[in-house]
Amino acid sequence: MAENVRGKRGDTGYKLISAYIPKDLAIRFKTICAATETDQSKAIEEMVKNWIIQKQPILDQLTKPTKSEQTSPI
């Protein structure tokens, strides 16, 4: 089996996401990552995980069956 020389880019367990953010925010993010020797992908992964944890209750409310769905005979 050939070695994956493309890192995460060639790993089917990862997906590329991108976003436009204000320039000053991007510069500060990159500067802090460099200063702390933090991989940018790891930093973004951590932020997305925390955001999902914070927003999960919203998704739970949207996917929660209504009272009529819970008591409706099938």
C-alpha positions in Angstrom: 0.0 0.0 0.0 1.4 3.4 -0.9 2.2 5.9 1.8 -0.1 8.9 2.1 2.3 11.7 1.3 -0.5 14.3 1.0 -1.3 14.2 4.8 -4.8 15.2 5.7 -5.6 16.3 2.1 -5.3 12.7 1.0 -7.1 11.2 4.0 -10.7 10.3 3.4 -11.4 10.9 7.1 -10.9 14.6 6.7 -12.9 17.2 4.7 -11.8 20.6 3.6 -13.8 23.6 4.8 -13.1 27.3 4.0 -14.5 30.6 5.0 -13.9 34.3 4.4 -13.1 36.1 7.6 -12.0 39.7 8.2 -8.3 40.2 7.3 -7.3 41.4 10.7 -8.8 38.3 12.4 -7.0 36.0 9.9 -3.7 37.8 10.6 -4.1 37.6 14.3 -5.1 33.9 14.1 -2.0 33.0 11.9 0.3 35.1 14.2 -0.9 33.3 17.3 -0.7 29.9 15.7 2.9 30.6 14.6 3.9 32.1 18.0 2.5 29.1 19.9 3.7 26.6 17.3 0.1 25.4 16.8 -1.0 23.7 13.7 -3.7 25.9 12.1 -5.9 22.9 11.2 -5.7 21.7 14.8 -6.7 25.1 16.1 -9.6 25.4 13.8 -10.7 21.8 14.6 -10.7 22.7 18.3 -12.7 25.8 17.7 -15.3 24.0 15.5 -15.7 21.3 18.2 -16.3 23.9 20.9 -18.7 25.7 18.6 -20.7 22.5 17.9 -20.8 21.7 21.7 -22.2 25.2 22.3 -24.8 25.0 19.5 -25.8 21.4 19.9 -28.9 22.3 22.0 -30.3 24.2 19.0 -29.9 21.2 16.8 -31.5 19.0 19.5 -34.5 21.3 19.6 -34.9 21.2 15.9 -34.8 17.4 15.7 -36.8 16.7 18.8 -40.2 15.2 18.0 -43.2 17.4 18.8 -45.8 16.4 21.4 -48.3 15.3 18.7 -45.6 13.2 17.0 -44.8 11.5 20.4 -48.5 10.7 21.2 -49.8 10.0 17.7 -50.8 6.3 17.2 -49.3 4.6 14.2 
